[in-house]
Amino acid sequence: MNPKETIKLFDDFLDQRGLSLNAVVVGGTALSLLGVVSRQTRDCDVLDPQIPEDVKSTARDFAASRRAAGESLDDDWFNNGPASLTRQLPDGWKERLEQVFAGKALILNSLGRSELLMSKLFALCDRGVDIQDCIALGPTPDELDRILPWLSEQDLNRDWPAHVRATMTDLARRLGHAV
């Protein structure tokens, strides 16, 4: 899906049904709305709040309408997949949100830069598939150093800290930072 276009269409869809939502998004949708990347994504990850049932149902109806128009959009495209991340983010993260979309029925915010980096670097270490997003965000050596202790504590596996350091070293090298 093209996140910017899909979000605009979904905003109209929600508005026509008298529904609204103010939410925090992360992942590819957030990066696209921030102008960091211009790639397709398969979903819209809502971090907070829990998506109300009427909005979930409407998102499924929207997906069906987009498929009928020839697009590929799964029923669960608008989801709370990363919601558990809210328990791991530093205190005050909600005060650093950045509005990335304001429509008629939908207001979307993204994490502040530091927390957005945390989420993407964690995803890189956890899944190993977010390297291009991390490069696009262009973290500085100082940002990588500040996030490393937090990132090293996000998994109890005894090999996790070494894996995190190796992943951050590789990212720093790819970004052209002296390692």
N, C-alpha and C positions, 0 to 999 in steps of 0.2 A: 504494500500500500504506500501511497505517497502521503506521509503524515500530515503535511500542511493542508492539502486538499481534502483528505478524509476528515480531518478535524473540523474544517469549515462546513462540510456537508453534514456531519453528525450534529454540529451546533444547530443548523437549520432544522434537522430532523427532531432534535429534542425540543426546540422552540415551538415547532408545529404541534407538539403533543403536550405543551404546557409544563414541561419538565426543565429542571436546571441542576447544575452541579458546579461546585467550586472544588477543585482537586489539585493534588500535586502529582506530576508525572515525572518519570525517569526513563532511562534507556534511550533507544533510538528516536522515539517521538520527541522527548525533551531536547535532545541534541539537534534534531531537525528544526524544531520551533525556535531554538536559540540561534540557528544559522551556522552551527558548528559543522554539521554534515548535511549532505543533500542526497541521502540514499533512501532506498525503500526500506520499510520495516514490516514485520508481519503482525505487529500488535501495538497496543498502547498500554504501557504499564502504569497503573495508578498506584502510587505509594500510599496515599492518604486522601480522603477517608475511605472507609469501607464503602464500596459502591452500593447505593440503595437498590433494592430488588427491581423497582420500577425502571430505573435507569439501565440496569443489566438487561432486563427484558427488552427494552427499547434498543439497546445496542445490538442484541441478537436480531431484532426485526430490521434494523439498519443494515446489518451484515447480509441478511437475506435479500434486501432490496438492492444492495450493491452487486451481489452475485447475479441477480436477475438482469442487471445492467452490464454483465460481462466481466466484472472484477472478481478478484480472488480475495475474499475476506472471511476468515473463520468466525464462527459464532462467538468464540471467546476472545475476540480481538481486543476488547476493552475489558481489562482484568486487573485484579489486585495481586498478581503474582509476586511482586517484590515487597509486599506489605510488611513482612517480618523485618526488613531492613530498618524500620522506624525504631526498633528496640536497640539497634546497634549504633545509630548515629549519635554524635555528640549533643550534649544539652544545648538548647537554643537554636537548633537547626531550623525550626519553623520561623524564627525571626529573620533568617537570611534568605528566604524564598524570593524568587524572581518571577514576575508574571511573564508568561510566554505566549498566552493567547487570551483574548477577551472578546467573546462573541455575545450573542443575544441570550443564550441559555447556558453557555459553558465558559467557565473561567479556569484556565490552567496555569499552574505555577510550576517552576522547576526548582530543584534544590539549588542553594547557593553554590558558587564555584568549588569551594573546598569539599562540601558534602557530595557534589556531583562527581568530582574526581574520586572521592572515596568509593562511591558506588561503582563507578566504572573500573577502577583499579581492582576492587574486590571481585567484580565479575571476570576481569581478565585472569586473575589468579585462580579463581574457582572453576571457570569454564574454558579459559584459554581462547576464547573467540572474539574478544573485544579489542584486539590490538589496534585496529585502524581507528576506532573511536578514541582510544587513549592517545594515539598519535595526533589525531585531529584536535583534541583538547590541549595538547602541547604543554603538559605540566613542566614547570621549571624544576631545576635540581632542588631548590628549597622546598617546593611543594611536595616533591617525592620524599624528601627527608622527613618532613613533618607528618606525612601520612603513613610512613613505614611502620612506626610502632603500633598504631591503631590497626593497620592491616595485618600485622603479624599475630595479633590476638584474636582474629576472627574465626579461627578453626582450632580445635583441640588436638588435631593430629600432630604427633611429635615432629613430623617432617614438614609441616606447614610453614614455619618461619624460614627455613632454608629455601623452600619453594618460592616464597614471597620475595626473598632477597634476590634469588636468581631471576625471577620474572621482572623485578624492578631494575635490575642491572641490564637485562636485555632491552627493556623499554628505554632506559636512559641512553644506551648505546644507539638505538634506533633514532632517538631524538637529537643525537649529536652532542649529548652532554658527556664531558670527560668522566670516565668511570675509574 
